């Protein structure tokens, strides 16, 4: 096939294509690449590719240099190029080595496609599913997000209830950040960790000599939070004898430091939270009814993760983005059968447990941008019997079969790669596949 025919074929492709010689000078660009970049062929041929495309990869990790050094092609790598008009355009590219007639590397070829619409869709999904550090597309979470917006101009007390690990503190932070008090202090205190005398000092402060360790005057959290917001976590576990003092502040806005008779004032909005069944505490007399009604002006119930599993994909995306920044490596996906395992788990520890599980898998994943099923903790995978789906098929069996399916799925059923992953020979792999009835898949 002559050069003109080859160029006509490349010009007919929908993807952008350009080639470079071993000095990284452009030798060809097809019509799709002209359309995406805004450059004509005559403007770029003979120019260094990095001066034309100005990709963020050009100076950090040139795809062509990478494939020339490793002799391995690069697939579906995301980057951005700068068009002729200066607009940054997200792309997904493939890179490969070009060999000359002597079968020696003579340059490279890049094919790419725009991700503009996909990037906008991803941003839209991310925007709709996240809210001040919380992620969720489920109806209960969207209702919470909407409620937080609706009460942004209110100073009314908020009472947040939910199991441990559901994200009650994040809800409190979102309320504060959307409120008219967002530029004033946001002070947190856990009411369950202090005995009565120390909790009084923590909330209201003390004067020198009020008790043995009071060596100097100290303001309490109410004074520190003046004009801002005070978050009382685990408020149901506040000692009963302390509750009238908190009620007084809510009713009158006044208090005294421990060991002092001077009355002080504080303009503070209260957000309270508990993971305890508050109605049980009310019926047993462990929590005052009048205090509860003062706190419960705006009630918010945060559902457990097992009741909003449709949020798990959004949470996975949220946490993997977080860990990619924290650990400085790009892992943004979990293998499909891994997601199945995460969706099937009951999550007694709620979102906190999911975050820990994903971090565990993230730090175990190397030389890959996807978390595979074997990297998840054994209690998520299932120690003995598991059910996993591959394509339209569902396999059920013991852990050995489970790991076998996971390896095959990871390498798209490439037997050699799967055998290498499992540390066994190809013949052994075939034998195990036959035993488990996978040889026909």
N, C-alpha and C positions, 0 to 999 in steps of 0.2 A: 504493500500500500504506500503510495507516494505521500509526500509531506502535505500537499494541498488537500488530499482526501482526508488525511488525519485531522487537519485543522477544521475541515467542514463538519466532521463528526463531533469534535469538541465544541464547536460553535452551536451545535444543535442541542447540547445539554442544558438542562435547567440550572445546574449547579455552576458556580464560578470555578474556573480552572486557570492556574497559571504555572509556568515552569521556570526554573532558574538553572543556570550553569553552576559549576563547582565554586565559582567566585560569588555566588548569590546575586548575580545579575539576571534580570528577567529576560527570558527568551521568547515567551509567548503568553498571551492572555486571551481568553475566549470572550464571546459577546456577553455572556451572563456576568462575568467578572467586570466587564466594562460598565454594565448597567448598575451593579451593586456599588462599585467604587466611584463611578463618575469620571474615570480616566479612560481615554481612548488608547488603543493599542500603540499608536505611534508615540504617545506621550510617555509610555512606561518601558518599552522594549529597550534593553541596554542599561537601564537604571537599576541601582541596588534596591532589592525588594523592600528592605526596612525603611527606605526613604519614601516609598510610595504608600505602603499600607500602614505604617506607623502603629503596628499592633503593640499591645502591652507585653506580648511575648518576645518581641524582636530583640530586646536587650536582656531579657531575663532567661528565656528558655526557648530559643528559636526552634520551631518544629522541624525545619529542614536539617539544621545542625544536629538535632536530636536523633533523627532517623539515620543520618549519615554516620553518626558515632556508634549507634546501637545496632544498625542494620535491621531494625524492627520498625514496621510501619506504625503510624499513629492514627487512631480512629476516634471520631466524635469528641474532639478536644474543643472546649469552649474558650473563646477569646473575644476581643473587640478590635476592629480596624477603624481607622479614621478616613472617611471619604474625602473626596476632593474638596467638597464644600465645608469640611471641618467637622461634620457630624460624626460622632462615634456610633458605630453599628455593631451590635453583638452578632457573632457568627459561630458556627460549629464547623470544624475543619478536619480533614484527613490529610496526612502527609506520607509520602513514599519516596524511595530512592529511584532515580532514573539511571539506567545502565546504558553504556555505549555499546558499540558493536563488538568490543573486546570483553564484554561482560564486566566492565569496571564502572564504579560509581562516577557518573558524569554530571550529576546535579540532582534536582529534586522536583517533585510535582505536588502542588497543593490544590485540593478541591474544597470548596466551602459553600455554605448556604446561610442566608440571613436567619437570624433568630428574633427579628424585631417583634413580630406578632406573638411568638411564643414567650418572649421575655415580658411583653406587656401582660399576657395572660397569667404568667407566673407571678408577676408583681401584684396583679389584681387579686389573685387567690391568696397570696401572702397577706395583702392588706386587709382582705375580708376575714381572714381566719385568725389574725393576731390583733391584740388590743393591749397596749401597755405591758408587754411581756407575757401576756396570756395568749394561748392558742386554742381555738375551738370554732368549729362550724356547726355544732349541734344546736338545736333550738334552745335548750336551757342556757348554754353559754352566750348565745347571741342575745337572749333576753337579759342576761346579767350585764352584758356590754351596753345594751340600750338603756337599762335602768341607771347605770353609772353616768351616762351622758345626761339623762333627764334630771338627776339630782345634783348636777355640777354647781348650781347656784345656791344650793341649800346648805344650811349649817346644822341640820337635824342630825341626831345621833343615828349611827348605823350599827346593826347587829348582824355579824356574819357567822353562819353556822355551816359546818361541814366536817367530814371525817379528816383525820390527820393526813397530811400530804396532798390535799385537794387544791391548795393554792390560795388559802384564805388571806395570807399576808399580801399576795400579789393583788388580790381584789382591793384590799385596804390601800395599797400604794396607788392603784389606778384611781380610786376615789379621791385621794389626796391630790394627785397630779392633774386631775380635771377640775378641781374645785377652785373657788376664789381665794383659797388659802395656800395655793400651791407654791407661792414665793416665801412662805413663812415656815417655821420649823415643823418637821414631821418626826415625832418622838415615839419610840416603841418601848413597851415594857411587858415582860412575861409575868403575869400575876401568880403563876403556879410555883415559881422558884424561890419566893421570899417568905419567911415567917412573918406573922402579923406586924411585929414592931419594925422590922426592916422594910416591909412593904410600905408602911406609913411614911417612913423616912424617904424611901425611893420616890413615892408619889408627891409628897408634900414638902419634903426637905426637913432639915433639923437645924437647931442652933447649937453652938459649942456647949458641951457639958450635958446635953440632953440624955445621953447614955454613955457607957464606958468608952466606946470608940469614936465618940463625937468630939474630935479634937479641934474642929473649926466649924463655922456656919457653912451650910451646904444647901443650895436651892434644890427643890424637887422637880420631878418631870413636868408637873403642871406649870411651874414658873418658866421652865425652859421652853415649853411648847406654847407660851402665850401668843395669841393671835394665829396660832397654827393648829395642828392636828395631833391628838394623842391616840395611839393605837394600843389598846389593852388586850393583849393576846391571852388566851386561856382564862378569860375573865370569870367563868363559872367556878374556877378553883380558888377564887379570892376568899380568904378567911371571912367567916360570917361577921365577926366583930369589926372588920374593916369596911364592910359594905355601907353602913350608915354615913361614914365620912365621904365615900364616893358619891352617894346619893345627894348629900348636901352640896357638893360642888356642882353637880348637874342641875340642882334646883336653884341655887343662889349664886353660883359662880364665885364662892368664897371658901377659904380654908385657912388653917394655921399650920405653921411648921411644928414639928415635934419639939416639945419643950419650950414653946413660945405661945403667948396669949394674943399677940398681934394678929388681927385678921387681914388676910391678903386676898387679892382678886386675881382671876385669870380668865381670859377670853379664849377658851379652848373648845374645839370640836372633838367629840369622842367617837371613835370607831372601835367597837369591841368584837371579839371573836371567841368561839369555843368549838371544840370537837366533841363535847359531851352532850348527851340528851338533856337539854335545859329543862324540859318539862318534868323529867324525873327528879331533877334537883329541886324544882319549885314545889313539887308534891311532897318531897321529904323535908322541906324546910331548910335546905342547904343553900338556897339562893332566894333573896328577898323578891317578892312579887313587885313591890313598888319600884325597886331598882331595875328589874327586868323591863317593866313598861317604859321607864325613862330611856333605857338603852335601845329598846326595840322599836323605835319610831319608824325606821326604814329597815325591814328585815331582808336579808339576802341568804338564800340557801344554795351552797355550792355543791353540785351533785358529785358523787364518787365516779371515778373513771370507768368502772364496770357498767355504769348506767349511761355512759356517753362514749362508747367505743368508736363511734364514727369520727371522734376527734383525734384518735390515735395517729393517723397519717399526718395531720397538721402538726401534732406535737412532735412526731419524729422529725419532720422537716425543720421545725423550730429549734430543737435541741441539737441536731446535726450541724445546723448553721452556727450555733453557739460554740460547739466543740471544734469546728473547723477553724474558727478564729482563735480559740483558746490554745489549741494544740498545733496550730499553723500547718495543717494538712487538709487536703480537700477530700472529704467523704460526705456525700450528700444523699446517699440512697441506702436502703436496706433491701436485700434480696427478697423477691416476692414470697417465697416460702417462709422467710424470716418474718415478714409482715404478718403472714398467716398465724405464725406462732405467737406474735405479740398481740394480735387481735383475739386469739383464743384464750389467752391467759386472763385470770380473774382480777389481778391487780389489787391485792389487799392493802398495799402501801400507796396506792393511787399514783398521782403524777410524780411525786418524789421518787417512788420506786422505778417508774418508767425512765426517768432521767438517769438514775444510777445504772440501770441495765444498759441503756444506750451508751453511756460513758464507758462502761466496762467493755462493751463490744467495740467501741471506737478505738480505745487505746490498744486493743488486741489486733486491730486490722492494719496490715502493712502491705505495701506494694499493690494496693487496690483502692479504687474509689467507691467501693460498694461493700457494705457489711453483709457477710454471708451467714447462713443459719448456724454453722458450727461455732461461730464467734459469740453467739448469745449464751448466757448462763444456762446451765443444765436444767434448772428448775423451770425456765421459760420454754426450753426445747422439750422437756419431758424426759425423765431419767430412763424409763423402761419402754413405754409404748408411745408412739407418736403418729399423727396423721398429717401428711403433707400433700400439697397439690403440685403437680408439674403439668403445665398446660391444662388440658381438660381431665387429666387422670388424677386419681387420688390414691395414695399408697398408705397403708397402715401396717405397722410392724415394730420391731424392736429398734434399739438405738443404732445397731450396726447398719440396718437397712436405712434408717433415717440419715446417717452420715453419708452413706453411699449415694442416696438420692440427692442430698445437698451438694456433694462434690460434682455429680453429673450435671445438675442444674447450673451450678456456678460456671462450668466450662461448656455450657450449651451442648451437653452430651458428647463432648469430645473425650473418647475413652482414654487416650494416652495422657491427656492433661489431668483427667479425674484420677487415674491411677497414680500419677505423680503426686497429686494433692494428698491422696490417702496413704502414700508411702508403700504401695504394693505394686506388683507386676501387672501388666496388661492381662495376662492369662488368668491371674487370680481375680482380677476385676470381672472378667467375662464369667468366671465360675460363680462368683457371688451374685452377679446380675441374673444368672439363670436360676439360682436357688431362690431368689426373691421374686422371680417372675418379671424381671425388668428387661430381659433380652429382646423382647419384641417392641419395646417402646421407641 
